[in-house]
């Protein structure tokens, strides 16, 4: 298991942290080794803009110099340059001993999320050839399959509907990089660098893709496109242009809208050009474009970030606060009435995913009136949001104590007696000492 964890992290760092030939990961001053001098250099540069200063202290390449870069350097202290390629050996050493992750994510707001992977999200598309709709299909995030540190892979159905497998394991990293992990490979493939700047290029590799579809050269043509499709008009779209080995078949371009995902795809086929356009979607509880849908009824639970950091570094500890949101929506054709036997409408519970230990229950310290109530939803939604300090409730100290590192399940529940609804999501906690 330890060897598997090391392999997984090395795979992720190789894809997520930019490296140049001949440079050692975390060797900020380029003296051939990673040591305390590099740590001091990063600490002195915290808060600076690497684009303006030209500083090498942005070791994880996210455009910022902060505590995450300090963690990367600390995890690589002792590494030395011994070849013409980036040495990743130090990254895997001490995964269990080191509290910080070399690729710890930063929170991504929904407006910056160009590939929203939340269980229950779905997108419906029409395929158009010569002005005629020739196919319709739905892409859906089915379940979370695998997690390691801050990375979670989800089973996504029919993302490329005509190319097997029917379900793909996809992950979006903190930097809006999208990976696919084929079941028969040791490391994930790179699909998209949606966080990269205009003009950036990479090699797009798709599991099961024939030569016309994989590998492809991918380039971000623009980050400010306006796209109109049946689902609506979208601005600030990312336009990706592809180059492939086939002259008469293969993808030509894709457009991604912030907070929505893929809205348009253009392909060349043997039968002529094809456009795939978004017609409607349910993304993080929001129906797009807000139509009356026969199946537009459901529940969504989300946290404001996929992971949280216990900052235990001197001089004082800083514990994270989670913002939890429960969304119950009905955009269907039939009204839904929810009955309540008290003034309580919702509850949130947090449990350790491995042990089942309940670390938090929102209603535990609250009192509610015993009164009957009803809420009817039609083309509308109910939204409940609370802020939850992530603290260990067992602590005897008057000071708040951190929750142990690991994965936790956030459960949101609508406390209706006739239509109880429950949704869950998962988040990670890691400590930095």
Secondary structure, 3 states (H helix, E strand, C coil): CHHHHHHHHHHHHHHHCCCCCCCCCCCCCCCCECCHHHHHHHHHHCCCCHHHHCCCCCCCCCCCCCHHHHHHHHHHCCCECCCCCCCCHHHHCCCCCCCCCCCCCCCCCHHHCCCCCCCCCEEEEEEEECCEEEEEEEEEEEEEEEEECCEEEEEEECCCCCCCCCEEEEEECCCCEEEECCCCCCCCEEEEECCCCCCCEEEECCCCCCCCCCCEEEEEEEEEEEEEECCEEEEEEEEEEEECCCCCCEEEEEEEECCCEEEEEEEEECCEEEEEEEEEEEECCEEECCCCCCCCEEEEEEECCCEEEEECCCCCCECCEEEEEEEEEECCCCCEEEEECCCCCEEEEEEECCCCCEEEEHHHHCCCCCCCEEEEECCEEEEEEEEEECECCCCCCCCCCECCCEEEEEEEEECCCCCCEEEEEEEEEEEEC
